Amino acid sequence: MAEYTNMYLTKKGRMLQTKAEAGVLLKFTKVSIGDGQNNGQNVDDLTSLFSPKKDLGISGIQVEIDQCKIHSSINNEGLTEGFYVSEIGLFAEDPDEGEILYSIAFAKEADFLPANGGTTAVNAEFEIIVIVGHAKEITAIISNTGYVSREEYNKLVIRIDAIGQRAEKNTDDISKLSLKLTNLEQSFSNNFTNNQFTEDFYTLDDVIVSRGVYDTQNKRLVM
């Protein structure tokens, strides 16, 4: 992914930031990308990208002291015409203004995003870092796009491996238990005359019967 400038807060973004530090919920709603160029214009009064092309969902949010990491991914799903991604905007919900362009960044050298349906499928994860100061509460609208971050994927792989190892151990324990039950069933079905134990019931010369009677004719114990 191309290298971008720092995120610039718009005027509305700064106003929302002030409200957030006073206790208003700071709620990020979406990320947007476009192919617009900043030729020295003042971004203060921007309410949208210069040339918006595609909205992206937010897949995660991570708050760290006075900054916030917004996770998203650039993909070409549903894109009918490719373009150079030269601008990225972060939008938020203002309780008085509605959805606003909170901040914007520009590519130092833009990457090309091809149209969908060709030989190239694109899904590039990235994060936007914004300074949120002393905002009391920060949240985001998390999109259900079906994609997971690399961090989430790695955690899922570890969990699946652990479950697989436990399943293998359980299978081994069940097999051992099944063998023991089979031996017991065979012993009971033969009335202990052909038992699977170490003691041979054909003679009990070296065994003292403390309970029951030994049937010498049928070679079995009668309890």
C-alpha positions in Angstrom: 0.0 0.0 0.0 1.2 3.5 -0.8 2.7 5.8 1.8 0.4 8.6 3.0 0.7 11.9 4.7 -0.5 12.4 8.3 -4.2 12.7 8.7 -5.4 16.3 8.6 -8.4 17.2 10.8 -11.1 19.2 9.0 -12.8 22.1 10.7 -15.8 20.0 11.5 -13.4 17.2 12.7 -11.8 19.7 15.2 -15.2 20.8 16.4 -16.3 17.2 17.0 -12.9 16.6 18.7 -13.7 19.4 21.1 -17.1 18.0 21.8 -15.6 14.6 22.4 -13.2 16.0 25.0 -16.2 17.5 26.7 -17.9 14.1 27.0 -19.7 13.6 23.6 -19.3 10.1 22.1 -16.7 10.0 19.3 -18.1 7.6 16.8 -16.3 6.7 13.6 -18.6 5.5 10.8 -16.6 4.6 7.7 -13.5 5.1 5.6 -13.6 6.5 2.0 -11.1 6.4 -0.8 -10.8 8.4 -4.0 -8.5 9.6 -6.7 -8.6 13.3 -5.9 -5.5 15.5 -5.7 -4.7 18.2 -3.2 -3.0 21.0 -5.1 -2.4 23.2 -2.1 -6.0 23.7 -1.2 -7.1 24.3 2.4 -8.7 21.1 3.6 -10.4 22.9 6.6 -13.7 23.3 4.9 -13.8 19.9 3.1 -17.0 17.9 3.8 -16.0 15.0 1.4 -13.1 13.8 -0.5 -12.0 15.7 -3.6 -13.1 12.8 -5.8 -14.6 9.9 -3.8 -14.7 6.5 -5.5 -15.5 3.9 -2.8 -16.6 3.6 0.8 -14.8 1.1 3.0 -16.1 -0.5 6.2 -14.3 -0.3 9.6 -13.2 -3.8 10.7 -11.8 -2.9 14.1 -10.9 -0.1 16.5 -8.1 0.1 19.1 -7.8 2.9 21.6 -4.4 3.6 23.1 -4.2 6.5 25.6 -4.6 9.6 23.4 -4.6 8.0 20.0 -6.9 5.6 18.1 -6.2 3.0 15.5 -8.9 2.4 12.9 -8.6 -0.9 11.0 -10.0 -1.2 7.5 -9.1 -2.9 4.2 -9.0 -1.7 0.6 -10.7 -4.1 -1.7 -12.0 -3.9 -5.3 -15.2 -5.7 -4.6 -18.0 -4.3 -6.8 -15.5 -1.9 -8.5 -16.3 -1.5 -12.2 -13.4 0.9 -13.0 -9.9 1.0 -11.6 -8.3 4.2 -10.2 -5.3 5.4 -8.4 -6.0 5.7 -4.6 -4.6 9.1 -3.9 -6.8 10.2 -0.9 -8.3 8.5 2.2 -10.9 10.0 4.4 -12.2 9.0 7.9 -15.8 9.9 8.7 -17.5 10.3 12.1 -21.0 11.0 13.5 -21.5 14.4 14.9 -24.6 14.7 17.2 -25.4 18.1 15.7 -24.1 17.9 12.1 -24.7 14.2 11.3 -22.0 12.3 9.4 -18.9 14.5 8.8 -15.5 14.1 7.2 -13.4 13.9 10.3 -9.9 13.7 8.7 -8.2 13.2 5.4 -4.8 12.0 4.1 -3.1 12.1 0.7 -0.8 9.6 -1.0 2.7 10.6 -1.6 2.7 8.2 -4.6 -0.7 6.6 -5.3 -1.2 2.9 -5.9 -3.6 1.6 -8.6 -6.7 -0.2 -7.5 -7.9 -2.5 -10.4 -11.5 -3.1 -11.2 -13.2 -6.3 -9.9 -13.7 -9.2 -12.2 -10.2 -9.3 -13.7 -7.3 -11.5 -12.8 -6.5 -9.6 -9.7 -8.5 -9.7 -6.4 -7.5 -7.0 -4.0 -7.9 -7.0 -0.2 -5.2 -5.0 1.5 -5.5 -4.3 5.3 -4.4 -1.0 6.7 -4.9 1.2 9.8 -5.5 4.9 10.3 -4.0 6.4 13.4 -5.7 9.6 14.7 -5.0 11.6 17.8 -8.1 11.7 19.9 -6.8 13.7 22.9 -8.9 13.4 26.0 -12.1 12.1 24.4 -14.2 10.4 27.0 -15.7 7.7 24.8 -14.6 6.4 21.4 -16.4 3.8 19.2 -17.0 2.9 15.6 -19.5 1.2 13.3 -17.9 -2.2 12.7 -18.8 -3.5 9.2 -19.8 -7.1 8.6 -17.9 -7.6 5.4 -16.8 -11.2 6.0 -13.1 -10.2 6.1 -10.9 -10.7 9.2 -7.7 -9.0 10.1 -4.4 -10.8 10.0 -4.3 -10.6 13.8 -7.7 -12.1 14.1 -6.8 -14.8 11.6 -3.7 -15.7 13.6 -5.6 -15.9 16.8 -8.2 -18.1 15.2 -5.5 -20.5 13.8 -4.0 -20.8 17.3 -7.5 -21.6 18.7 -8.2 -24.2 16.0 -4.8 -25.9 16.6 -5.5 -26.1 20.3 -8.9 -27.6 19.7 -7.4 -30.1 17.3 -4.9 -31.2 19.8 -7.5 -31.6 22.5 -9.7 -33.6 20.1 -6.8 -36.0 19.3 -6.2 -36.6 22.9 -9.9 -37.2 23.6 -10.1 -39.6 20.6 -7.1 -41.6 22.1 -8.7 -41.6 25.6 -12.0 -42.8 24.1 -10.3 -45.6 22.2 -8.6 -46.8 25.4 -11.8 -46.7 27.3 -13.6 -48.6 24.5 -11.0 -51.3 24.6 -11.5 -51.7 28.3 -15.3 -51.9 27.9 -14.9 -54.5 25.2 -12.8 -56.7 27.5 -15.4 -56.4 30.2 -18.2 -57.3 27.9 -16.4 -60.3 26.6 -15.7 -61.5 30.1 -19.4 -61.1 31.2 -20.7 -62.7 28.0 -18.5 -65.8 28.7 -19.7 -66.0 32.4 -16.1 -65.4 33.3 -15.2 -69.0 32.1 -13.0 -67.5 29.3 -12.2 -64.2 31.0 -9.7 -61.6 29.8 -8.2 -61.1 33.2 -4.8 -62.4 34.4 -6.3 -65.0 36.7 -7.3 -68.4 35.1 -10.5 -69.7 36.5 -9.7 -73.3 35.5 -7.9 -73.6 38.8 -8.1 -71.5 41.9 -5.4 -73.3 43.8 -3.5 -70.1 44.5 -6.6 -68.0 45.2 -8.6 -67.8 48.4 -12.4 -67.3 47.7 -13.5 -64.8 50.3 -17.0 -64.4 48.9 -19.1 -66.6 46.8 -18.7 -70.2 45.7 -16.4 -71.6 43.0 -18.3 -73.9 40.5 -15.7 -76.5 39.6 -17.8 -78.1 36.9 -18.5 -74.8 34.9 -15.2 -73.2 36.0 -16.9 -70.0 37.3 -17.6 -68.0 40.4 -21.1 -68.1 41.8 -21.8 -64.8 43.7 
